[in-house]
Amino acid sequence: MTFGGPFEREGPRWFSIPAHRPFVDDLARGFLAALSHMGPEALPRATLLTPTRRGARAVADAPLPASDGKALLLPQIRPLGDLDEGEPPFEPGDLALDLPPAISSRRRRFELARIVVDHADLLNFTPGASQALEMAKALSDFLDSCRIEEIDTDGKLDGLADGDLAQHWQVSARFLRAVLAAWPKRLKDLGLIDVADRRVLLLRALAKRWSEHPPTEVLVAAGSTGTAPATADLLRVVAAAPLGAVVLPGLDEDLAESAWDKVGEQHPQGAMRRLLDRAGITRADVRPWFPQSDSRGRWRRRIVNEALRPAEATADWLVQIDSLRAEAPDLDPIAEGLKGLSLISARTEEEAASACALLLREALETPGQTAALVTPDQTLARRVNARLVRWGVVPDSSAGAPLAASPAAILAQHLAGLVADPLDPVRLLALAKHPLIRSEDDLEAATTLELKGLRGPAPRSAQALLARLDEHPAAKALAQRLLAAVTHAAAPYVDELAPPAKAALALTEALEALTGPDRLWIGSAGECLGALLSTLIEDGVVLPDASARAFADILDRLVNEETLRVGGATHPR
């Protein structure tokens, strides 16, 4: 067997794909080219590691275009961020199977909220269930950061807020110390560990096994910057494997050494520099993965890289620009790099959304052209999406769609709100006209309920509302149906308080009585809402009793944090 391409030289093998190049496409083409010399059996035996599941899906779709449409057996593609010890590169019986199972994210949230309430005496206020959940989310993020970075918090908070610091700092430090001490004990009682802890242990176990018994087949890790120490150490092992390679995304190979030395943690290249330092290599040891000639992209990349220089290294900007021009005496590299770039100064957010939508729609007029909107502003993304849908274009949104905007979630939130205020005319009417409840026969009844029952002064009781509808039997029957669902959802409340788990169960039963399970739980939104309520029913038993208003706030908070993966007939371009 002869080895070609990246595997011709001895390891460790580090490569990079420039930021201006299509990473997945170049990765697939280089991967196929490198394995073309190894025989047809090499590809399905190879392993390709990606940072995330989304990256794994993208890589799985790339080899077919790269192979000019020829049928291929795909390599084993595994996400580093979600390793499963029951699948390759782990196999049943490995050391990883001896690890305790990981606690689910929602259960951890509820357990931490319980701990927050139990230690409320250390705070200057008593948090309710909804506020405790919000504090638990912040604690979860903090714990994940510590676990991923493998930071031992024992004793690290001692003296953190001593001295003359404000009292609220001292209160926060005492509270945090108590929670961090209580959480490991609670996990031990449950026989579980944190997801981030388990991931680190899996990565460490994998790195240890591959160090002691290097894989003999092709092994490539692509797209990861090794921000977590365990991931960085695994990448170092992969690069040193007999047929291993690491492909970095967008390493800046042109930045002057004097500027590279000043790259800090907050710089876009900060994670990459830390990875190279940890691996004991320099940028000179990193080679191009799949060289491509792209003059405009090259100069554009250089311009962007110069713009992102660390502030401490900008004194010689003019010198660097002259050096840039000296590299291409036959053209102006700056003008060449800026070709095709436009600046639109929108006066309002609506105008910005319209401009983005028009540009995306215009791209579809050119056969084969693709277009993408890259923005951290989810409000702008939703506005652009709404305009495109209006024109019959359904984009594939990587950010997904909010569960809170789905009919199933809106129905659940309205019903939970009615338990707190059973005669809220706005919510009652929204419930009556909701598409999951209303049939064609109910349309007239809902209109009559609005005109005869809910217009004017708000009714003082359910009986008063029904009395207004005595002459309209269809509308009265609809109102009775709605009020019965509200009454059922309110059944667990005693002295205006109820365990959130029981409140969630009653709400679920009331929702199914209104809509029928065949309509409520269908689709990704119904499945996601069902999973959320099931978790609240099963794991929410640790939450403190809550009022109907507090439970509605809990449901709103949890629903608003969920995102749906947009599927179905999205536009391919």
URZIDA-V288099 format. One record per residue. N is the residue number from 0. RES is the residue in one letter. PSI is psi in whole degrees, 0 to 359 (999 if undefined). Layout:
[[N/RES/PSI] [N/RES/PSI]]
//
This chain:
[[0/M/134] [1/T/143] [2/F/134] [3/G/172] [4/G/232] [5/P/336] [6/F/8] [7/E/331] [8/R/162] [9/E/153] [10/G/172] [11/P/148] [12/R/114] [13/W/132] [14/F/168] [15/S/147] [16/I/125] [17/P/154] [18/A/334] [19/H/355] [20/R/151] [21/P/106] [22/F/310] [23/V/317] [24/D/313] [25/D/323] [26/L/314] [27/A/316] [28/R/316] [29/G/323] [30/F/313] [31/L/321] [32/A/320] [33/A/326] [34/L/354] [35/S/338] [36/H/356] [37/M/2] [38/G/161] [39/P/338] [40/E/348] [41/A/322] [42/L/307] [43/P/341] [44/R/345] [45/A/157] [46/T/133] [47/L/120] [48/L/129] [49/T/163] [50/P/323] [51/T/169] [52/R/322] [53/R/319] [54/G/323] [55/A/319] [56/R/318] [57/A/318] [58/V/323] [59/A/330] [60/D/344] [61/A/324] [62/P/328] [63/L/309] [64/P/324] [65/A/337] [66/S/14] [67/D/36] [68/G/0] [69/K/145] [70/A/141] [71/L/151] [72/L/121] [73/L/154] [74/P/170] [75/Q/117] [76/I/120] [77/R/134] [78/P/128] [79/L/330] [80/G/353] [81/D/58] [82/L/136] [83/D/119] [84/E/354] [85/G/359] [86/E/161] [87/P/145] [88/P/357] [89/F/152] [90/E/154] [91/P/137] [92/G/353] [93/D/167] [94/L/327] [95/A/332] [96/L/343] [97/D/352] [98/L/146] [99/P/154] [100/P/158] [101/A/145] [102/I/141] [103/S/156] [104/S/320] [105/R/320] [106/R/320] [107/R/320] [108/R/314] [109/F/319] [110/E/319] [111/L/324] [112/A/322] [113/R/318] [114/I/321] [115/V/313] [116/V/320] [117/D/335] [118/H/24] [119/A/339] [120/D/342] [121/L/351] [122/L/171] [123/N/12] [124/F/166] [125/T/108] [126/P/141] [127/G/180] [128/A/317] [129/S/315] [130/Q/324] [131/A/323] [132/L/321] [133/E/318] [134/M/325] [135/A/326] [136/K/315] [137/A/320] [138/L/321] [139/S/316] [140/D/320] [141/F/315] [142/L/319] [143/D/317] [144/S/317] [145/C/318] [146/R/317] [147/I/319] [148/E/358] [149/E/47] [150/I/124] [151/D/117] [152/T/355] [153/D/120] [154/G/353] [155/K/339] [156/L/354] [157/D/128] [158/G/6] [159/L/320] [160/A/30] [161/D/173] [162/G/221] [163/D/16] [164/L/159] [165/A/152] [166/Q/324] [167/H/334] [168/W/317] [169/Q/321] [170/V/316] [171/S/319] [172/A/317] [173/R/316] [174/F/315] [175/L/320] [176/R/318] [177/A/318] [178/V/317] [179/L/334] [180/A/326] [181/A/329] [182/W/312] [183/P/324] [184/K/320] [185/R/320] [186/L/320] [187/K/319] [188/D/325] [189/L/345] [190/G/31] [191/L/167] [192/I/164] [193/D/149] [194/V/314] [195/A/321] [196/D/315] [197/R/322] [198/R/317] [199/V/316] [200/L/321] [201/L/315] [202/L/319] [203/R/319] [204/A/321] [205/L/316] [206/A/320] [207/K/316] [208/R/317] [209/W/333] [210/S/319] [211/E/327] [212/H/80] [213/P/136] [214/P/145] [215/T/349] [216/E/172] [217/V/134] [218/L/116] [219/V/130] [220/A/123] [221/A/138] [222/G/352] [223/S/143] [224/T/3] [225/G/41] [226/T/329] [227/A/138] [228/P/318] [229/A/321] [230/T/317] [231/A/318] [232/D/325] [233/L/319] [234/L/323] [235/R/322] [236/V/318] [237/V/315] [238/A/332] [239/A/356] [240/A/156] [241/P/320] [242/L/44] [243/G/155] [244/A/149] [245/V/129] [246/V/113] [247/L/149] [248/P/107] [249/G/40] [250/L/132] [251/D/101] [252/E/352] [253/D/345] [254/L/132] [255/A/148] [256/E/324] [257/S/325] [258/A/323] [259/W/324] [260/D/340] [261/K/2] [262/V/124] [263/G/185] [264/E/329] [265/Q/352] [266/H/148] [267/P/333] [268/Q/6] [269/G/315] [270/A/323] [271/M/319] [272/R/319] [273/R/322] [274/L/314] [275/L/320] [276/D/319] [277/R/328] [278/A/351] [279/G/32] [280/I/169] [281/T/175] [282/R/334] [283/A/339] [284/D/354] [285/V/125] [286/R/159] [287/P/139] [288/W/309] [289/F/84] [290/P/133] [291/Q/143] [292/S/120] [293/D/87] [294/S/310] [295/R/317] [296/G/324] [297/R/311] [298/W/325] [299/R/319] [300/R/318] [301/R/319] [302/I/314] [303/V/318] [304/N/320] [305/E/323] [306/A/333] [307/L/16] [308/R/144] [309/P/144] [310/A/327] [311/E/348] [312/A/25] [313/T/2] [314/A/330] [315/D/31] [316/W/313] [317/L/322] [318/V/318] [319/Q/323] [320/I/317] [321/D/321] [322/S/323] [323/L/316] [324/R/328] [325/A/335] [326/E/338] [327/A/77] [328/P/341] [329/D/354] [330/L/168] [331/D/105] [332/P/330] [333/I/314] [334/A/322] [335/E/318] [336/G/334] [337/L/358] [338/K/135] [339/G/352] [340/L/139] [341/S/153] [342/L/124] [343/I/120] [344/S/92] [345/A/141] [346/R/332] [347/T/166] [348/E/325] [349/E/319] [350/E/321] [351/A/317] [352/A/319] [353/S/318] [354/A/315] [355/C/316] [356/A/320] [357/L/321] [358/L/319] [359/L/319] [360/R/324] [361/E/325] [362/A/331] [363/L/348] [364/E/343] [365/T/116] [366/P/132] [367/G/348] [368/Q/140] [369/T/161] [370/A/152] [371/A/147] [372/L/122] [373/V/115] [374/T/142] [375/P/354] [376/D/102] [377/Q/332] [378/T/316] [379/L/317] [380/A/319] [381/R/322] [382/R/318] [383/V/317] [384/N/317] [385/A/320] [386/R/319] [387/L/319] [388/V/323] [389/R/331] [390/W/8] [391/G/16] [392/V/118] [393/V/104] [394/P/157] [395/D/104] [396/S/121] [397/S/336] [398/A/348] [399/G/191] [400/A/145] [401/P/134] [402/L/326] [403/A/339] [404/A/358] [405/S/150] [406/P/320] [407/A/316] [408/A/320] [409/I/318] [410/L/314] [411/A/319] [412/Q/320] [413/H/316] [414/L/319] [415/A/323] [416/G/326] [417/L/333] [418/V/324] [419/A/328] [420/D/85] [421/P/340] [422/L/22] [423/D/111] [424/P/326] [425/V/313] [426/R/320] [427/L/316] [428/L/320] [429/A/322] [430/L/316] [431/A/327] [432/K/6] [433/H/137] [434/P/335] [435/L/346] [436/I/316] [437/R/131] [438/S/178] [439/E/324] [440/D/336] [441/D/349] [442/L/312] [443/E/322] [444/A/321] [445/A/322] [446/T/318] [447/T/319] [448/L/320] [449/E/312] [450/L/318] [451/K/335] [452/G/327] [453/L/349] [454/R/151] [455/G/202] [456/P/140] [457/A/136] [458/P/145] [459/R/342] [460/S/168] [461/A/322] [462/Q/322] [463/A/321] [464/L/314] [465/L/327] [466/A/325] [467/R/339] [468/L/16] [469/D/326] [470/E/5] [471/H/82] [472/P/324] [473/A/317] [474/A/323] [475/K/320] [476/A/321] [477/L/315] [478/A/319] [479/Q/321] [480/R/316] [481/L/315] [482/L/328] [483/A/321] [484/A/320] [485/V/317] [486/T/319] [487/H/318] [488/A/335] [489/A/356] [490/A/324] [491/P/348] [492/Y/122] [493/V/126] [494/D/38] [495/E/13] [496/L/151] [497/A/149] [498/P/131] [499/P/327] [500/A/316] [501/K/324] [502/A/322] [503/A/322] [504/L/314] [505/A/321] [506/L/318] [507/T/315] [508/E/320] [509/A/321] [510/L/316] [511/E/325] [512/A/326] [513/L/320] [514/T/332] [515/G/139] [516/P/335] [517/D/339] [518/R/328] [519/L/318] [520/W/8] [521/I/156] [522/G/171] [523/S/325] [524/A/316] [525/G/319] [526/E/318] [527/C/317] [528/L/319] [529/G/318] [530/A/320] [531/L/311] [532/L/323] [533/S/318] [534/T/320] [535/L/323] [536/I/316] [537/E/315] [538/D/347] [539/G/4] [540/V/340] [541/V/348] [542/L/148] [543/P/158] [544/D/146] [545/A/153] [546/S/170] [547/A/321] [548/R/319] [549/A/321] [550/F/321] [551/A/322] [552/D/321] [553/I/313] [554/L/316] [555/D/317] [556/R/314] [557/L/319] [558/V/319] [559/N/345] [560/E/350] [561/E/142] [562/T/138] [563/L/137] [564/R/122] [565/V/122] [566/G/196] [567/G/210] [568/A/70] [569/T/160] [570/H/132] [571/P/346] [572/R/999]]
//
